[in-house]
């Protein structure tokens, strides 16, 4: 499994935790960090697609503020949000 995150998650403790779970960390190093880690650009570009999906989901007020109390209702609203986005795009 690969964990992809932005520079805000660049911490040695988090990287060690990911390694103990037998996963690989694809996290950009902070510019001020002394140790610069390499990142696969093809994998890191896919993070952008996920970020855009969350941004489109939050455009719908119901899913952005989570008015629903039940997880099932929220999941249905989230699914409907993505279906509407898929049909309109």
C-alpha positions in Angstrom: 0.0 0.0 0.0 1.2 3.5 -0.7 0.3 6.6 1.4 0.3 9.8 -0.6 0.3 13.1 1.2 1.4 16.7 0.8 4.2 18.5 2.6 2.2 19.2 5.7 2.5 15.5 6.6 6.2 15.3 6.3 7.3 14.1 9.7 9.8 11.4 10.7 7.4 9.9 13.2 4.7 9.5 10.5 7.1 8.0 8.0 8.2 5.4 10.6 4.6 4.6 11.4 3.9 4.1 7.7 6.9 1.8 7.4 5.8 -0.3 10.4 2.5 -0.9 8.6 4.6 -2.3 5.7 3.6 0.6 3.4 5.4 3.1 1.3 5.2 6.9 2.0 5.0 9.2 -1.1 5.2 12.5 0.8 7.0 15.5 -0.5 9.7 16.8 1.9 9.4 20.2 3.3 11.8 22.7 1.8 13.4 23.4 5.2 13.9 19.7 5.9 17.6 18.6 5.8 16.7 15.1 4.4 15.0 15.3 1.0 13.0 12.2 0.1 12.3 11.2 -3.4 8.7 10.9 -4.6 7.3 9.2 -7.7 5.8 12.0 -9.8 3.3 9.7 -11.5 1.9 8.5 -8.2 1.9 12.0 -6.7 0.0 13.5 -9.6 -2.9 11.2 -8.8 -3.3 12.9 -5.4 -4.4 16.0 -7.4 -7.4 14.0 -8.8 -8.5 13.0 -5.3 -8.2 16.6 -4.0 -10.3 17.8 -6.9 -12.9 15.1 -6.1 -13.2 16.4 -2.5 -13.5 19.9 -3.8 -16.3 19.0 -6.1 -18.1 17.1 -3.4 -18.0 20.1 -1.1 -19.7 22.3 -3.7 -22.9 20.7 -2.7 -23.9 22.3 0.6 -25.5 19.1 2.0 -22.3 17.1 1.7 -19.9 19.9 2.5 -21.5 20.7 5.9 -22.8 17.1 6.6 -26.3 17.9 7.7 -27.2 14.2 7.9 -26.9 12.5 11.3 -26.8 8.9 10.0 -23.8 7.6 8.2 -26.0 5.8 5.7 -27.9 9.0 4.8 -24.6 10.9 4.4 -23.2 8.1 2.2 -26.3 8.2 0.0 -26.0 12.0 -0.3 -22.3 11.7 -1.1 -23.0 9.1 -3.8 -25.7 11.3 -5.3 -23.2 14.2 -5.3 -20.7 12.3 -7.3 -23.3 11.0 -9.7 -24.5 14.5 -10.4 -20.9 15.6 -10.9 -20.3 12.7 -13.3 -23.5 13.4 -15.3 -22.8 17.2 -15.6 -19.1 16.8 -16.6 
